[in-house]
Amino acid sequence: MSQLIEHTGTVIDLRGAEVDVLIEQTSACASCNVRMACATSEMQKKIITATADGELSVGDSVVVYGEQSIGAKAVLMAFVIPLILMIAALFGFSLIISSEGLAALCALSVLIPYYLFLAGKRESIARQLRFSARRK
């Protein structure tokens, strides 16, 4: 059985079956009593769009969840594939171009069409990386 990623949050907007949920991500330091005196504490607010499981309303406390494979797919598309493309391009361009700086610049330019491709497939990717929200 697949494992779930879960975060608690508050519904801030409703659009039919979709809800926007405000999630406050905190590091371990954020819950510490001396966090105000420490410069390393972190707390980030994120808005996640999710499909509502049941009847929800603005202000409800909810649990946003998705399969753990969602995170793996996102990391693969955002970091692993671009890294592999860039390393392969750098190796290839360094064989063709004698200037290391120019080869590195060309390798970076390979990422432009990749991210444009991802932007074009945004809706398809969003259907694959879907979160759900249920009342807490």
SULSULSUL-V149168 format. One record per backbone hydrogen bond with DSSP energy under -1.0 kcal/mol. NH is the residue of the N-H (numbers start at 1). CO is the residue of the C=O. If there is no record, write none. Layout:
[[NH CO] [NH CO]]
//
This chain:
[[5 66] [7 64] [9 62] [10 22] [11 60] [12 20] [13 20] [15 18] [18 15] [19 50] [20 13] [21 48] [22 10] [23 46] [25 44] [27 42] [32 29] [35 32] [37 34] [44 25] [46 23] [48 21] [50 19] [51 131] [52 17] [53 133] [59 11] [60 57] [62 9] [63 134] [64 7] [65 132] [66 5] [68 3] [70 67] [72 68] [73 69] [74 70] [75 71] [76 72] [77 73] [78 74] [79 75] [80 75] [81 76] [83 79] [84 80] [85 81] [86 82] [87 83] [88 84] [89 85] [90 86] [91 87] [92 88] [93 89] [94 90] [95 91] [96 92] [97 93] [103 99] [104 100] [105 101] [106 102] [107 103] [108 104] [109 105] [111 108] [115 111] [116 112] [117 113] [118 114] [119 115] [120 116] [121 117] [122 119] [125 121] [126 122] [127 123] [128 124] [129 125] [132 65] [133 51] [134 63] [136 61]]
//
